């Protein structure tokens, strides 16, 4: 059995694509996944399955969500092993100064690579920093100058359709939740 997290894009944001977590959990259970749990309202679903093919899982989940909730679903799926690597291989000091910086992980949907995404993502000198990782970008911004951050520009880019963003706290919490489940 392999443990995964599905990171849904664009649900429960700005009054659009409103989905109750109980309904979301039920949708994943209908697909035959086990130990299905949701975390916060922004669309994080933890589950266990025997299927090792993430591309197949992603397609299966997107189709089920699109049909069940009548919206064009986009999902990024990561295994427990991948989530652990994302947290472990964050840039030195990333997430360590929460009083001064906001930290986000931009999860990339295949086939988008970090190298390709970095070409589209801009930073404001003295405000933002962006680093590439394996299937993710790490983005930090100075809280005192957050209004000058270029992070919000990402949502206007075509490449944004192949991304979903989680803050560092959510990312590390998802990993923690995954580590508490016995497969």
N, C-alpha and C positions, 0 to 999 in steps of 0.2 A: 504494500500500500504506500502511496506517495501523497504527501500533504502539499496542498497548493493554497495560494490566495488569488482570488480574482479581483482585480481593481477595475471597477466600472467607471466609465467616463460619463459625465453630464447628467447624473441623476440627482434629484432633490436639490437643484441649484437654481436660484432665481424663480422658483415656482414652476419649473419645467421638469417633465419626466418624474413626477412624484411617485415614488414606490415605497410602500411600507416594508420594513425589514422582515416582518413575518411572512409577507408574500414573496419577498426575494428569497428567503430561506426555503420556503416551500417549493419554489421553482427549481432550485438546485437539488432538492431532495427528490423531486420527480425525475430528474436526470439520472438518479441512481447514486449520487454522491453520498458519502457518509460523513458523520461528525460535522455537519454543516452549521457554521456560526457566522453571524454578521458582526461587524464592528463599526460603530458610529453610522450616522445616516448618509455618509457620502459614498457608500457603495463599496465596501470591503467585505468579501465573502471568503471565509476559510472553509476548506473542505478536504476530504480524503477520497482517493480513488485508486484503482489499480492501473489506470491508463497512463502510460509514461509519455504519450505524445501530446506535447503542449499545443501544437498547431491544431490538432484534432479537437482537443478540449476547448480551445478558444473559439473555434468555429461552432462547436456544439452549444456552448454557452451563449454566444452572440445570437444564434438562431433562436434558441429558446426564449431569451430575454426579449428579442424583437417581436416575436409572435405573442408572448404572454402579456407584455406591457405596451405593445403598440408604439414602439419607437425604434430608431435605427441604432442598435446597440453596438458599442465599441468597448472591448475588454482587453486588459493586459493581464496575463496569467504568469505567476512566478511560483516556483517550487520553494519548499522550505530551505533547501540547499542554496538556491539562488538568493533568497532573502537574507540568509546568513552572510553570504559573500558580499552582498550590497552594503550591509551594515559594517561588516568587518573591514572592507576595503575602501571605506569612505576616506576622503583626503585627511591628512593629519590635522587634528583639531576641529574637524567638522562636527558641529553639534555641541561644542564645548562651552561656548560663550552666549548662552541664551538671553542674558541681560542686554547684550549689544547687537546680536544678529538674529535674523529669522533664517531658518534652514529648511530647504525643500529638496525632495528627491523627485526628479522628473523621470517617470517610468516610460520607456519607449516600446511601442508596439512594433513587432517585426513586420516588415523587413527593415524598418528604420534603424540605423546604427547610431552610436554615440558620435562618431566622426561626422556623419551627415548632419545630425542634429546640431552639433556645435557650430557648423557653418551658418545656421540660421539664427542661433541665439546670440543676442548682443548683450553686453554688460556696460554699465555706467562706471567709469573709473572712480574709485574711492567710495563706491556704493555697493556694487555687485561683484561677485566672483562666481564663475562657472567652471566645473571640472567634469571631464568625461569619465565614465565608469563602464562596466560591462552591462550593457542594456539600459543604462541610466545616465542622467546628468545630475550632478550635485550642484545646487544653486544656493548661495547665501547672499543676504542683503543686510546692510546696516539699518537697524531699526530707526535711528535718528534721521535717516535720509530715505526712508522707505518710499516716500512719494516720488522720489527721483529714480527708483529702481526700474530696470528694463524688463523685469519678470512679467509684468502685465502686457507687454508688447507681444509676448509669445502667443497669446490667445488670438491675435489677429493674423498669424501666419498659417499658411496651408499645412505646414508640417505639424501644427498643433493637433490636427485630427488623429495623429499617430502617437499622442502623448497623453499621460494622465499624471497629475501632480499630487503628491502627498507630503505633508510637512514631516520633519525629522521625527517628531514625537510619535506621529501615527505610524511611520515606517518602523521605528524601533518597537513600538507596542505590538504591531502585527507580528513581528519576529518573536517577541516574547510570548504572545498567544500561541503561535505555532509550536514553540518549544514546550508548552505545557500539555500538548495533546500526544497521547500515545497512539501510534499507528496500529 
